[in-house]
């Protein structure tokens, strides 16, 4: 089917404004490892998708799903060992007494539960996030997201503070940004208390991924943690993007950043594309939530999801994918840093999550330029995208088996593309 026909059919059946990548959308039909193929047989290097964490269609994960689907699939109101085995395995990678789990189907659901856990623990509803973030599609989590503000405006119990930024730092200087960020959180807490909502918690991604992965360092959040703890709020840590070894130096983003979360949420990469996500919390938080909310999820924690998640952990460990992320990520970042371009503001990254921010001569974001780079890269057979407040930062976040040879392919094409795309685009 022609692309135009497929797009018309898509709009007729799914409705208008359904998000899609690229000016010329890619019709994918097959994936394997770090590679994807379209309907015309063209091969693409996947530098974007973190959902197939251990590689597209990994045979070990596919076999585990198939075997379990042929045996049993039901919900958690019946006993089965899969969810217990997985909980023990996942929580063994965590510290801070994060030892109990609720499995759900999406990161949105997981973050929604985390927000309710903060309410249950504090008896308050006020929540803080950054002003350039995304935490999900439920009503509660969408009220924290900034790409599409809620109808009627942000509710009175939500405060969004300026996101960390290593090109335009909060407070004006890189040295003072950590303290300035904490002061903004303190101010937001005071506003929530004055509003009558009170302060229940602060939700963040420890790599500030949707904020554009700013070049911050371990310890950055320390002043903010002190502010949140003093106010009696919870730290809700969204590990959907940095978790499961992607940052390389640590298995979890919060361990790299150096703070102790009260609740951790995980999603997309957890089961390598099978719809599974989870909330992990301390026992006291879990007990309080379970008492306050009668929560049940029909599909969350089903045996097939648990088998997929367990198999994903098998591959992460057996193939040394965390160490691969550390080594290959460092190599790719060094190549990005060596790139010279008049619009390059900063190359930055953390493990297998890296990119370049571009700004025009007058300091304004080079959004159109970055968009053209992404389109040219697609034409050349490498899939990536953009991120950040003004979508002027290239976003590269490949599956974890991504190797040095793949990084060289991507960086060679990127260097060629940057020579070809006009700076006045």
N, C-alpha and C positions, 0 to 999 in steps of 0.2 A: 504494500500500500504506500502511495506517495506521502511524503511528509505533510503536505498541505491537506490531504484527505484525512490523515490521521489526526491532525490538529483540529480540523472541523468536527470530526467524530467525537474527539475528546471534549470539545466545548459543548456539543449537543448533549452528551451523556453526563458530563461531570460539572457543567456550568462554566461561567466566565471566570477569568482571573485566577485560574488554578496555577500555582507557581510552576515554572519550568526554566531550566537552565539554557543559556546560549541563544543568540539571535537565530541560529539554525539549529533547532533542537536535535539531540542525538537520540536515535531509536536503537536502544540496546537490546540485544537478543541473547548474549552469552557472556559469562565471566569465568575467569580462572586465575587464581593468585592475585597479582597486581594488574592484570590485563582485562580489558573489556572489548567486545566486538559489537559492531552495529549491524543493522539489517543488510547493508551492502558488503559486509565482510571486512570493513575497515577496523584495524586494531588500534586501541587506545591504551596508553599507560595511565593508570588511575592514580593521580596525585591528590585526590580529594576525599574519597569516601572512607570514613572511619567505621561505618556500620559493619562491613566485612572485615572485622578486626584482624583475623588470622588468615585473610585472603578469601577472595570470592570463591564460593562453592567448595570450600575445603573438604576433601573426601572424608576425613575423620568425623567432622561435624555432620555432614550429610548422612553418613552411615549411622551415627548415633540417633539422629532424628528419625530416620527410616525404621531402625530397629525398635525404637520405643513406640512409634506410631503404629507398628504392627502388633504391639503387645498390649498396651493400655494407655488411654489418655482420658483423665477425668479431673475433677477439681479437688481442692484441699479439705473439703468436708468429709472426704474419705481419707483414710491413712495411706500414705505411700512414703517410701524412704528417700525418694529422689530429692525432694526439697530439703530434707534434713541433711543428707550427705552434701548437697551443694552449699547449704548455709554454713556448715562446719568448714568446708574448704574455702569459701569466700572470706568468712570472718577471720580465718587463720592468717590472712594477709593484712588484716587491720589491727590497730591497737586502740588505745583510748577507751577500752571497754565497749567497743562497738561490736556487740556479740549477738544481736537478735535482728531478724529480717522479716520483711513483708515483700513477697514477690508480686509484681504487677506486670502490665504489658508494655507500658511506655514510660519514658522519662517524665512526660507531663504528669502522668498519674503519680509517679514517685515524688515529684516535687510538690504536688498538691497535698499529698499525705504529710510531707515534711512541714509544710505550712501549718497544717492542723495539729501536728505534734507540738509545734511551738505555742500554738494557742492553748492546747490542753495543759502544757507545763506551766504556763505563765498566767492563764486566765485573761490574757489580753489579745488584741487582734492586730496591732500595728506591726508592719513589716517593712524592712528596708532592703533595697537592691541598688545596683548602679544604674545610671541613666543611659546605658548603652548595652543592654543585656537581653538575653532570651532564656526563659526557663520553662516554656511549655505552652500548650494550647488549651488547657482547661480555663474556666472562667477565672479562677483564683490566680493561676500562674500567668495568664495573658495580661493581667493587670500590672505585672511587673515588667512586661516586655515593652520595648520602646519603638519598634519598627511601625506598629499600627496601634496608636493610643486607643484606649477603651472608649466606646461610645459614651458620651456624657462627661468625658474627662477622667483623670485618675481619681479613684476613690479616696476618701479622707484617711483611711487607715494605711495608705501606701506612701512611702517617701523614696525618691530616687536620688542618689548622691552622685556627683561627678565621678566618672570612671577613671581609673588610673590610665595614664597616657605618657609614653616615654619620649614623644616628640613635642607635645604641648602639655607638660606636667601640671597636675592639679597643684595649685598654690604658687605656680610660676617657676619652681626649680626642682630638679631631680632630687637634690639632697633633702628638700623639705616636703616632698610629695607624700611620703608615708604619714607624717604627722598631719599634714593638711587634709588628707583623706580621712583620717581618724576624727579630726575636728568636724568635718562635715557629717560624719555618722553621728557624733555626739549632738550636733545641732538638730539633726533629724529626729533623734530619740526625744529630745526636749520638745520638739513640735508635736510629736505623737502623744506624748504625755499631756501636753497642754490641750490637745484636741479631744482628749478623753478616751482615745483608743488604747493608750498604753503601748508599750514596746514588747513584742513577742520574740522577734529574731531578725537576723541579717542573713539573707541568702546570697551566696556567691559561688562562682566557679573559681577554683584556686589558681588557674592559669589565665583567668579573665579572657577566655577564648573568644567569645562573641564581641568583646570590647576591642579585639584586634591583637591579642597576645602581646601586651606591652612588655618591654624589657625591664621587669622588676626583679628583685632578688629575694632569696629566703630571708625572712624577718620583716619583710615589707608590712605584713598585716599585724605585727605585734602591738602597735599602739591602738589599732582598731579592736583587736581581741580584748585588750584591757578595758576599753570603753564599753563593749558589749557585755562583758562579764560583770562589770560594776553596775550596769543597768539591769541585770538579771535576765537578759535575753539569751536566745540560743543561736549558735553558729550552725547554719544549714549549708552543707557543702555539696554542690552539684558537680559530681565527678564524671558526668556523661561523656565529656570530651577528653579530659586529661587522664582518666583512670585506666586501669588494666595495663600499666606499663608503658603507655604511649610517651610519657616524658623521659623515659630512659633511666634517669638517675634514681628514680623511685617508682614504685608500683602505683602510688597514689599521689595526686597533686598536693593534697594538704600536708603530706609528709615532707615533700620538697619545700613548700612554702614555710613550714615550721609551725603549724598550729594544731590544736586539738579540737576537732569538730564534735558537735553533739549529735548530729544526724548526717549521714552520707547517702546520697542518691546516685544510682548508676542506671545506665540504660543502653543505648544503641549498640555498643560493641560487645555487650555482655554475652550474647548468644550468637554472634556472628551473622546477624541479619534476621534470625528468628525473633519475633516480637516478645522480648522479655526485658524487664527492668526490675529494680528493687530499691527498697529503703532499708538502711541499716542504722540501728540506733542502740543506745545504752538500754539495759533492762528497765531502769526506772522510767525512762521516757516511753518505752514501748508499753509498759504496764499502764501508765497514765493515759496514753492514747487509746489503748484497747478498752479502757474503762469509760472514757469520754465519748468514743465513737464506735458504733457497732459496724466495724469494717469487714467486708468480704469482697473478694474479686473472683469471679467465675473462672477466668482463664489464667489469672496470675498464679504461678507456682504449679501449673499442670505438669504431668510427668514428661511430656515431650519438650517443653520449655526448659525444664531442669536438665534433661539429657543434653540439649543443645548447649546450655551454659556450662555444664560440666565438661563436655568435649572441647569447648573453646578454651577453658582453663588448661586442659591437657596439652593443647597445641602451644599455648603461650609458654608453658614450662618446658615441654620437650624440645621445642625449636629455639629456645633462648631468645624470644622475641623482645623482651624488655632490654636485654643487652644489645640486640640489634638496633633497637630504637635509639639507644644512647650513642652507639658508634656511627650509624648512618646519619642520624640527625645532626651530630656534630660536624660530620663531613659536609653535608648539604648546606648547613649554615655557613661554614667557612667559604664555600663556593659562592653563596649569596653575598657574603660580605666583600668578596673580591670584585664583585661586579661594579663597574663604574658607569654611572648614568647621570645626566644633569638633573633629572627629576627625583632621583633616589634620596629619600630622607633617612631611612634606616632599614637595615636587614636585621631580623630578629627571629628567634625560635626557641623551642624547648622540645628536645627529642624529635619525634616524627610529627612535628607541627611547626611550620616555619613559613616565612613570607617576607616581602619587601613592601614598605610604604612609600608612596610617591606623592610629592607635592610640587606645585607649580612655582615659578620664580618668585611670585608675590606671596608665597606661603600658603595659598589656598590648596585644598585637596585636589589631586590630579585624578579625579574620579573617572572621567571619560577615558583618559589615557589607560588607567588600570583595566577598564572594561575592554578596551581594544586589545590589550595584551592577552587577556583571558581568551578572547575570541580567536586570536591568531594561534595561541597555543592549542586550542581545540582543533583548528584546521590542520595543525602539524602533528596531531595525534597524542597530545598530552592534555588530560582533563584536570583543571584546577578551577578556583573561583576567587571571589573577593570577600573581604570582611572589614569590620571597623565601622565607626560612626558614619563616615562618608563613603564607605565602600571603595576606598582608594588603596587598600592593602591586599596584595596577592595572598591567597589562602591555599597552602599546600599541607594536606593532612592525609597521607596515603595509608593503605592497609599495612599492617605491621611487617609482613615479609619483604617490604621494600628494601632493596639492597643498594650497594655502592654503584653497581652498574646501572640501576634504574635512576638513581640520583644524577649520574652523569648524563644520561639521556635527557632528563628533564632540564638540567641546568644548561646543557649545550643548546637545546632548543630555545630556552629562555634568553640566553645571551644573544642568539641570532634574532629572536623576535624583538628584543629591546633595541637592536640596531635598525630594525625596519619600521617600527611604529613611530610616526611623527610625534614630536614632543608637543606640538600645538593641537593634538587631537582633542 
